[in-house]
């Protein structure tokens, strides 16, 4: 289950999320199982995030950083 505080920050917008990530470089974001199907995550730094079982169906992920993110069993946009 996603960390509620991490999810709240992400839902505040990409700018707030990326600022938080830069200020907390040792935190591994836990967004596992999160409903992010219509989220606008363009340019979001999701590197090293726990995203297993997250629902990203129609999420906008252009230029999002997903390096080393755990995407096991995640539904992702199809194109």
N, C-alpha and C positions, 0 to 999 in steps of 0.2 A: 504494500500500500504506500502511496506517495506521501512524502513528508508534507504536511499541510502548510508549513511556513514556506518551503521551497515552491510549492504550487502557487501560493498567494503572490510571491514575488514574480514568478513567471507570468501570471495573469495580469500583473501591473504593467506589462509591456516589455518589449525586447530591450529598450534603453535601460530601464530599471534593472532587468535581469542581468544584462551584461555588466552594468556597474557593480551589482552585488557580486557577480562572479569575479570581477577584478579585485574587489575588496576582500574576498574570501577564497583565495586560490587553493587552499588545502581541503575545502569542503567538497565532498562528492555528492552532487545533487541527486536526490532520490525522487524521481518522478514515475516510479514503477506503478503500472496500472492506471495512470492518469487518463482522463478523458480530454484529449487535446485535438479532437477531430476537426474542428473549424478554427483552430488557433492560427494566428498570424505570427509565425516564428522566423520570418526572414531575417537572416543575419544573427540569430540567437547563438550564443556560445553554449552548446550542449555537450561539449567534449567531456568525456569521462563520466557522463551522467548515467544513472540507473534508469533506463527506459523500458525494461522488460515488461511485457504485457500492456504497455501504453497503447492507446488508441489514437493514431495520428491520421486516420482515413483521408480527410480533406485538408489537413493542415498545410499551410504555406511554409515551406522549408527552404526557399531559395537562399543560397549563401549561408545557410545555417552550418555551424561547425559541429560535426557529429563524430569526430575522431575518437576512437576508443570508447564510444558510448555503448552500453549494453542494450542491444536492440533485440534480444531473444524474444520470440513470440510476440513481437510488436507488429501491429497492422500499420503499414505505411502507405503514403500516397502512391498511386499507380501511374504517375506520369505527369 
